[in-house]
Amino acid sequence: MSQLNFHHLRYFWAVAKEGNLTRAARQLHVSQSALSAQIKQLETDLGQPLFQRTGRTLTLTEAGQVALSYAEGIFASGNELVEVLREGRREERQVLRVGAVATTSRNFQENFIRPVLDRHEVDLVLVSGSLPELLSRLRVHSLDLVLCNQRVHASATDPWRCRRIARQPVSLVGRPSTRPFRFPDDLASVPLLLPGRDNEMRLTFDLRCEQLGIRPRVRAEVDDMALLRLLARDSGGVALMPTIVAQDELRSGRLVELAVVPDLYENFYGVTVQRRYEPPLIGQLLARPDDEVLQPPGEWSR
């Protein structure tokens, strides 16, 4: 039985990720014909077709899905080997690669990484993207940690470790007013700025309004927490958010907490993947208590 050619496997992995032979060839700096020949040789060695063509797109066969799963595990182990050996050679420096879902509060992200910002021996890499994109990078160890605001469940093929980092009540936040805000009565009359309908706290908020028989007056639905904060500050609308999102405006008085929504919370999670070696900084950051992670700058003591 012929041995597996890992060079061919790397080419297959690149094509599977791109879904397109031309783009993969460009990325690998090889000709399309050479790449196609390498893939065909791998299929011959494995005795199974790995791709089927749909128009100009290549899709994986069932055997291709199995091969991709093994390839990702093989290359993840390779990346980890290089990382561990490099760490052993350069103990004076540490690299921390953190991905954050684009809709997660920027203030939360900054508060979370604050303990390492002034550590000159730490090289910090921050990446933003969608949850599926970040998890795919975490799977092959090109990220050490993913920050998000929804729980990620492990499976037989994806051994995620999802830990809740912090939890904070959700509030209604707006500009100062001489008229006190009446919760929940004013929900039907004030212009509301709400997270998008896929957001867990939005789903819970809608359910509470339905149970109370209130039809809220929605001015805008906003996925991005930073934009939600700006609209609350500049438009005069009332925003549904955890107060960490608007911590600077609340401290300065430009925004005020009008009401805390009963039994509604925003959860912040850190996702890692099972591995033989985990950067020590990850454990240190994840072990911090809720109040330390959620404290604004100036109130956190090192």
C-alpha positions as a Markdown table, in Angstrom:
| # | Residue | x | y | z |
|---|---|---|---|---|
| 1 | Met | 0.0 | 0.0 | 0.0 |
| 2 | Ser | 1.4 | 3.4 | -1.0 |
| 3 | Gln | 2.1 | 6.0 | 1.7 |
| 4 | Leu | 0.1 | 9.2 | 1.9 |
| 5 | Asn | 1.7 | 12.1 | 0.1 |
| 6 | Phe | 1.2 | 15.0 | 2.5 |
| 7 | His | 2.2 | 17.5 | -0.2 |
| 8 | His | -0.8 | 16.3 | -2.3 |
| 9 | Leu | -2.9 | 16.4 | 0.9 |
| 10 | Arg | -2.0 | 20.1 | 1.4 |
| 11 | Tyr | -3.0 | 20.9 | -2.1 |
| 12 | Phe | -6.3 | 19.0 | -1.7 |
| 13 | Trp | -7.0 | 21.0 | 1.6 |
| 14 | Ala | -6.4 | 24.3 | -0.2 |
| 15 | Val | -8.8 | 23.5 | -3.0 |
| 16 | Ala | -11.4 | 22.2 | -0.6 |
| 17 | Lys | -11.2 | 25.5 | 1.3 |
| 18 | Glu | -11.4 | 27.7 | -1.8 |
| 19 | Gly | -13.9 | 25.6 | -3.7 |
| 20 | Asn | -12.2 | 26.7 | -6.8 |
| 21 | Leu | -9.2 | 25.3 | -8.6 |
| 22 | Thr | -8.0 | 28.6 | -10.1 |
| 23 | Arg | -8.1 | 30.5 | -6.8 |
| 24 | Ala | -6.3 | 27.7 | -5.0 |
| 25 | Ala | -3.6 | 27.5 | -7.7 |
| 26 | Arg | -3.1 | 31.3 | -7.4 |
| 27 | Gln | -2.8 | 31.0 | -3.6 |
| 28 | Leu | -0.4 | 28.1 | -3.8 |
| 29 | His | 1.7 | 29.8 | -6.6 |
| 30 | Val | 1.4 | 26.7 | -8.9 |
| 31 | Ser | -0.2 | 26.3 | -12.3 |
| 32 | Gln | -3.8 | 25.1 | -12.4 |
| 33 | Ser | -2.8 | 22.1 | -14.5 |
| 34 | Ala | -0.1 | 21.0 | -12.0 |
| 35 | Leu | -2.6 | 21.4 | -9.1 |
| 36 | Ser | -5.2 | 19.4 | -10.9 |
| 37 | Ala | -2.7 | 16.6 | -11.6 |
| 38 | Gln | -1.7 | 16.5 | -7.9 |
| 39 | Ile | -5.3 | 16.2 | -6.8 |
| 40 | Lys | -5.9 | 13.4 | -9.3 |
| 41 | Gln | -2.9 | 11.5 | -8.0 |
| 42 | Leu | -4.2 | 11.8 | -4.5 |
| 43 | Glu | -7.6 | 10.5 | -5.6 |
| 44 | Thr | -5.8 | 7.6 | -7.3 |
| 45 | Asp | -3.8 | 6.8 | -4.1 |
| 46 | Leu | -6.9 | 6.9 | -2.0 |
| 47 | Gly | -9.0 | 5.0 | -4.5 |
| 48 | Gln | -11.9 | 7.5 | -4.2 |
| 49 | Pro | -13.0 | 10.7 | -6.0 |
| 50 | Leu | -12.7 | 13.7 | -3.7 |
| 51 | Phe | -14.5 | 16.3 | -5.7 |
| 52 | Gln | -17.4 | 16.6 | -8.1 |
| 53 | Arg | -17.8 | 19.6 | -10.3 |
| 54 | Thr | -21.0 | 21.8 | -10.1 |
| 55 | Gly | -20.7 | 24.4 | -12.9 |
| 56 | Arg | -17.4 | 26.2 | -12.1 |
| 57 | Thr | -17.5 | 25.2 | -8.5 |
| 58 | Leu | -15.9 | 22.1 | -7.0 |
| 59 | Thr | -17.9 | 20.4 | -4.2 |
| 60 | Leu | -16.6 | 17.6 | -1.9 |
| 61 | Thr | -17.9 | 14.1 | -2.3 |
| 62 | Glu | -18.6 | 12.0 | 0.8 |
| 63 | Ala | -15.1 | 10.7 | 0.6 |
| 64 | Gly | -13.8 | 14.3 | 0.2 |
| 65 | Gln | -15.6 | 15.4 | 3.4 |
| 66 | Val | -13.9 | 12.5 | 5.3 |
| 67 | Ala | -10.5 | 13.4 | 3.8 |
| 68 | Leu | -11.0 | 17.1 | 4.7 |
| 69 | Ser | -11.7 | 16.3 | 8.3 |
| 70 | Tyr | -8.5 | 14.2 | 8.6 |
| 71 | Ala | -6.5 | 16.9 | 6.7 |
| 72 | Glu | -7.6 | 19.6 | 9.1 |
| 73 | Gly | -6.6 | 17.5 | 12.1 |
| 74 | Ile | -3.2 | 16.6 | 10.5 |
| 75 | Phe | -2.4 | 20.3 | 9.7 |
| 76 | Ala | -3.7 | 21.5 | 13.1 |
| 77 | Ser | -1.3 | 19.1 | 14.8 |
| 78 | Gly | 1.5 | 20.3 | 12.5 |
| 79 | Asn | 0.8 | 24.0 | 13.4 |
| 80 | Glu | 0.7 | 23.1 | 17.1 |
| 81 | Leu | 4.1 | 21.2 | 16.8 |
| 82 | Val | 5.7 | 24.3 | 15.2 |
| 83 | Glu | 4.1 | 26.5 | 17.8 |
| 84 | Val | 5.3 | 24.4 | 20.8 |
| 85 | Leu | 8.9 | 24.1 | 19.5 |
| 86 | Arg | 9.1 | 27.8 | 18.6 |
| 87 | Glu | 7.7 | 28.7 | 22.1 |
| 88 | Gly | 10.5 | 26.5 | 23.6 |
| 89 | Arg | 13.1 | 28.3 | 21.6 |
| 90 | Arg | 11.8 | 31.8 | 22.3 |
| 91 | Glu | 10.5 | 31.7 | 25.8 |
| 92 | Glu | 10.9 | 35.4 | 26.2 |
| 93 | Arg | 8.0 | 36.0 | 23.8 |
| 94 | Gln | 4.4 | 34.8 | 23.6 |
| 95 | Val | 2.0 | 35.1 | 20.8 |
| 96 | Leu | -1.7 | 35.4 | 21.6 |
| 97 | Arg | -4.2 | 35.2 | 18.7 |
| 98 | Val | -7.7 | 36.2 | 19.6 |
| 99 | Gly | -10.7 | 36.3 | 17.3 |
| 100 | Ala | -13.9 | 38.1 | 18.1 |
| 101 | Val | -17.3 | 37.9 | 16.5 |
| 102 | Ala | -17.9 | 41.3 | 14.8 |
| 103 | Thr | -21.1 | 42.0 | 16.6 |
| 104 | Thr | -19.6 | 41.5 | 20.1 |
| 105 | Ser | -19.1 | 44.6 | 22.2 |
| 106 | Arg | -15.8 | 46.4 | 21.4 |
| 107 | Asn | -15.6 | 47.5 | 25.1 |
| 108 | Phe | -15.9 | 44.0 | 26.3 |
| 109 | Gln | -13.2 | 42.9 | 23.9 |
| 110 | Glu | -10.9 | 45.7 | 25.1 |
| 111 | Asn | -11.6 | 44.9 | 28.8 |
| 112 | Phe | -10.9 | 41.3 | 28.2 |
| 113 | Ile | -7.5 | 41.7 | 26.7 |
| 114 | Arg | -6.5 | 44.7 | 28.9 |
| 115 | Pro | -4.2 | 42.6 | 31.2 |
| 116 | Val | -1.8 | 41.8 | 28.3 |
| 117 | Leu | -1.9 | 45.2 | 26.5 |
| 118 | Asp | 1.1 | 46.5 | 28.4 |
| 119 | Arg | 3.1 | 43.3 | 28.4 |
| 120 | His | 6.0 | 43.9 | 26.0 |
| 121 | Glu | 6.8 | 40.1 | 25.8 |
| 122 | Val | 3.4 | 39.4 | 24.3 |
| 123 | Asp | 2.6 | 39.7 | 20.6 |
| 124 | Leu | -1.1 | 40.2 | 20.4 |
| 125 | Val | -3.1 | 39.4 | 17.2 |
| 126 | Leu | -6.7 | 40.5 | 17.1 |
| 127 | Val | -9.1 | 39.2 | 14.3 |
| 128 | Ser | -12.7 | 40.1 | 13.6 |
| 129 | Gly | -15.2 | 38.0 | 11.6 |
| 130 | Ser | -18.3 | 35.8 | 11.7 |
| 131 | Leu | -18.5 | 32.9 | 14.1 |
| 132 | Pro | -18.2 | 30.2 | 11.4 |
| 133 | Glu | -15.1 | 31.9 | 10.0 |
| 134 | Leu | -13.4 | 32.3 | 13.3 |
| 135 | Leu | -14.2 | 28.7 | 14.4 |
| 136 | Ser | -12.7 | 27.4 | 11.2 |
| 137 | Arg | -9.4 | 29.2 | 12.0 |
| 138 | Leu | -9.6 | 28.0 | 15.6 |
| 139 | Arg | -10.0 | 24.4 | 14.4 |
| 140 | Val | -6.6 | 24.5 | 12.7 |
| 141 | His | -5.0 | 26.5 | 15.5 |
| 142 | Ser | -4.4 | 29.7 | 13.6 |
| 143 | Leu | -6.4 | 31.3 | 16.5 |
| 144 | Asp | -6.0 | 30.5 | 20.2 |
| 145 | Leu | -9.4 | 31.9 | 21.4 |
| 146 | Val | -12.7 | 33.1 | 20.0 |
| 147 | Leu | -14.8 | 35.6 | 21.8 |
| 148 | Cys | -18.6 | 35.6 | 21.2 |
| 149 | Asn | -22.0 | 36.2 | 22.8 |
| 150 | Gln | -23.6 | 32.9 | 22.0 |
| 151 | Arg | -22.8 | 29.4 | 23.4 |
| 152 | Val | -21.0 | 27.1 | 21.0 |
| 153 | His | -21.7 | 23.4 | 21.4 |
| 154 | Ala | -19.1 | 20.7 | 20.9 |
| 155 | Ser | -19.6 | 17.7 | 18.7 |
| 156 | Ala | -17.7 | 14.5 | 17.8 |
| 157 | Thr | -15.9 | 16.4 | 14.9 |
| 158 | Asp | -15.6 | 19.8 | 16.7 |
| 159 | Pro | -14.3 | 19.4 | 20.2 |
| 160 | Trp | -14.9 | 23.0 | 21.2 |
| 161 | Arg | -14.5 | 24.1 | 24.8 |
| 162 | Cys | -17.0 | 27.0 | 25.4 |
| 163 | Arg | -16.6 | 28.8 | 28.7 |
| 164 | Arg | -18.8 | 31.7 | 29.9 |
| 165 | Ile | -16.5 | 34.6 | 30.7 |
| 166 | Ala | -19.0 | 37.1 | 32.1 |
| 167 | Arg | -22.7 | 37.8 | 32.4 |
| 168 | Gln | -24.3 | 41.3 | 32.6 |
| 169 | Pro | -27.9 | 42.4 | 33.0 |
| 170 | Val | -29.3 | 44.1 | 29.9 |
| 171 | Ser | -30.5 | 47.7 | 30.2 |
| 172 | Leu | -32.4 | 50.4 | 28.3 |
| 173 | Val | -30.0 | 53.2 | 27.7 |
| 174 | Gly | -30.6 | 56.7 | 26.3 |
| 175 | Arg | -29.9 | 60.4 | 26.6 |
| 176 | Pro | -30.6 | 62.2 | 29.9 |
| 177 | Ser | -34.2 | 63.5 | 30.3 |
| 178 | Thr | -36.1 | 65.4 | 32.9 |
| 179 | Arg | -39.0 | 62.9 | 32.5 |
| 180 | Pro | -38.4 | 59.6 | 34.3 |
| 181 | Phe | -38.6 | 56.5 | 32.1 |
| 182 | Arg | -41.4 | 54.2 | 33.1 |
| 183 | Phe | -40.7 | 50.5 | 32.4 |
| 184 | Pro | -42.5 | 48.7 | 30.8 |
| 185 | Asp | -45.2 | 51.3 | 29.9 |
| 186 | Asp | -42.9 | 53.6 | 27.8 |
| 187 | Leu | -41.8 | 50.8 | 25.5 |
| 188 | Ala | -44.8 | 51.4 | 23.3 |
| 189 | Ser | -44.1 | 55.2 | 22.9 |
| 190 | Val | -40.3 | 55.8 | 22.9 |
| 191 | Pro | -38.3 | 55.1 | 19.7 |
| 192 | Leu | -36.3 | 51.9 | 20.4 |
| 193 | Leu | -33.0 | 50.8 | 19.0 |
| 194 | Leu | -32.8 | 47.0 | 19.2 |
| 195 | Pro | -30.2 | 44.4 | 18.3 |
| 196 | Gly | -31.0 | 42.3 | 15.2 |
| 197 | Arg | -33.6 | 39.5 | 15.4 |
| 198 | Asp | -30.9 | 36.8 | 15.5 |
| 199 | Asn | -29.5 | 38.2 | 18.7 |
| 200 | Glu | -30.4 | 36.1 | 21.8 |
| 201 | Met | -31.2 | 39.0 | 24.0 |
| 202 | Arg | -33.5 | 40.5 | 21.3 |
| 203 | Leu | -35.4 | 37.2 | 21.1 |
| 204 | Thr | -35.9 | 37.2 | 24.8 |
| 205 | Phe | -36.9 | 40.9 | 24.9 |
| 206 | Asp | -39.5 | 40.3 | 22.1 |
| 207 | Leu | -40.9 | 37.4 | 24.1 |
| 208 | Arg | -41.2 | 39.6 | 27.3 |
| 209 | Cys | -43.0 | 42.3 | 25.4 |
| 210 | Glu | -45.4 | 39.8 | 23.9 |
| 211 | Gln | -46.1 | 38.4 | 27.4 |
| 212 | Leu | -46.7 | 41.9 | 28.7 |
| 213 | Gly | -49.0 | 42.7 | 25.8 |
| 214 | Ile | -46.8 | 45.6 | 24.7 |
| 215 | Arg | -46.1 | 46.4 | 21.1 |
| 216 | Pro | -42.7 | 48.3 | 21.2 |
| 217 | Arg | -42.0 | 51.2 | 18.8 |
| 218 | Val | -38.9 | 50.0 | 17.0 |
| 219 | Arg | -36.9 | 52.8 | 15.2 |
| 220 | Ala | -34.0 | 50.6 | 14.1 |
| 221 | Glu | -32.6 | 47.1 | 14.3 |
| 222 | Val | -28.8 | 47.1 | 14.6 |
| 223 | Asp | -26.5 | 44.1 | 14.7 |
| 224 | Asp | -23.3 | 46.0 | 15.5 |
| 225 | Met | -23.1 | 47.0 | 19.2 |
| 226 | Ala | -20.7 | 49.9 | 18.5 |
| 227 | Leu | -23.2 | 51.4 | 16.0 |
| 228 | Leu | -26.1 | 50.8 | 18.5 |
| 229 | Arg | -24.2 | 52.8 | 21.1 |
| 230 | Leu | -23.6 | 55.7 | 18.6 |
| 231 | Leu | -27.2 | 55.8 | 17.6 |
| 232 | Ala | -28.3 | 55.9 | 21.2 |
| 233 | Arg | -25.9 | 58.8 | 21.8 |
| 234 | Asp | -26.8 | 60.8 | 18.7 |
| 235 | Ser | -30.4 | 60.0 | 17.6 |
| 236 | Gly | -32.3 | 60.3 | 20.8 |
| 237 | Gly | -33.5 | 56.7 | 20.7 |
| 238 | Val | -33.5 | 54.3 | 23.6 |
| 239 | Ala | -31.2 | 51.3 | 23.0 |
| 240 | Leu | -31.3 | 47.8 | 24.4 |
| 241 | Met | -27.8 | 46.8 | 25.5 |
| 242 | Pro | -25.6 | 45.6 | 28.3 |
| 243 | Thr | -24.1 | 48.7 | 29.9 |
| 244 | Ile | -20.5 | 47.7 | 29.1 |
| 245 | Val | -21.3 | 48.7 | 25.5 |
| 246 | Ala | -21.8 | 52.3 | 26.5 |
| 247 | Gln | -19.5 | 52.4 | 29.5 |
| 248 | Asp | -17.6 | 55.6 | 28.4 |
| 249 | Glu | -20.8 | 57.5 | 27.6 |
| 250 | Leu | -22.4 | 56.4 | 30.9 |
| 251 | Arg | -19.4 | 57.6 | 32.8 |
| 252 | Ser | -19.4 | 61.0 | 31.1 |
| 253 | Gly | -23.2 | 61.4 | 31.5 |
| 254 | Arg | -23.9 | 61.6 | 27.7 |
| 255 | Leu | -26.0 | 58.5 | 28.2 |
| 256 | Val | -27.9 | 57.2 | 31.3 |
| 257 | Glu | -29.3 | 53.8 | 32.3 |
| 258 | Leu | -33.0 | 54.3 | 32.1 |
| 259 | Ala | -34.1 | 50.9 | 33.3 |
| 260 | Val | -32.7 | 47.4 | 33.8 |
| 261 | Val | -34.8 | 44.8 | 32.0 |
| 262 | Pro | -35.8 | 42.1 | 34.5 |
| 263 | Asp | -34.3 | 38.6 | 34.0 |
| 264 | Leu | -32.5 | 39.6 | 30.8 |
| 265 | Tyr | -28.8 | 39.0 | 30.5 |
| 266 | Glu | -26.0 | 39.2 | 27.9 |
| 267 | Asn | -23.5 | 36.3 | 28.1 |
| 268 | Phe | -20.0 | 36.6 | 26.9 |
| 269 | Tyr | -18.2 | 33.4 | 26.0 |
| 270 | Gly | -14.6 | 32.3 | 25.2 |
| 271 | Val | -14.2 | 29.3 | 22.8 |
| 272 | Thr | -11.1 | 27.2 | 22.6 |
| 273 | Val | -10.4 | 23.8 | 21.0 |
| 274 | Gln | -9.0 | 20.7 | 22.7 |
| 275 | Arg | -5.3 | 20.6 | 22.2 |
| 276 | Arg | -2.2 | 19.2 | 23.8 |
| 277 | Tyr | -0.7 | 22.6 | 24.4 |
| 278 | Glu | -2.7 | 25.7 | 25.4 |
| 279 | Pro | -0.9 | 29.1 | 25.7 |
| 280 | Pro | -0.7 | 29.9 | 29.5 |
| 281 | Leu | -2.2 | 33.4 | 28.8 |
| 282 | Ile | -5.5 | 31.9 | 27.7 |
| 283 | Gly | -6.0 | 30.2 | 31.1 |
| 284 | Gln | -5.1 | 33.4 | 32.9 |
| 285 | Leu | -7.5 | 35.5 | 31.0 |
| 286 | Leu | -10.4 | 33.1 | 31.2 |
| 287 | Ala | -9.9 | 32.6 | 35.0 |
| 288 | Arg | -10.7 | 36.3 | 35.8 |
| 289 | Pro | -14.0 | 37.0 | 37.7 |
| 290 | Asp | -17.0 | 38.7 | 35.9 |
| 291 | Asp | -16.7 | 42.1 | 37.7 |
| 292 | Glu | -13.0 | 42.4 | 36.7 |
| 293 | Val | -13.7 | 41.7 | 33.0 |
| 294 | Leu | -16.7 | 44.1 | 32.9 |
| 295 | Gln | -15.1 | 47.0 | 34.8 |
| 296 | Pro | -14.4 | 50.1 | 32.7 |
| 297 | Pro | -10.8 | 51.4 | 32.3 |
| 298 | Gly | -9.7 | 53.3 | 35.4 |
| 299 | Glu | -11.7 | 51.2 | 37.7 |
| 300 | Trp | -9.8 | 48.0 | 37.1 |
| 301 | Ser | -6.7 | 47.5 | 39.2 |
| 302 | Arg | -3.9 | 45.4 | 37.9 |
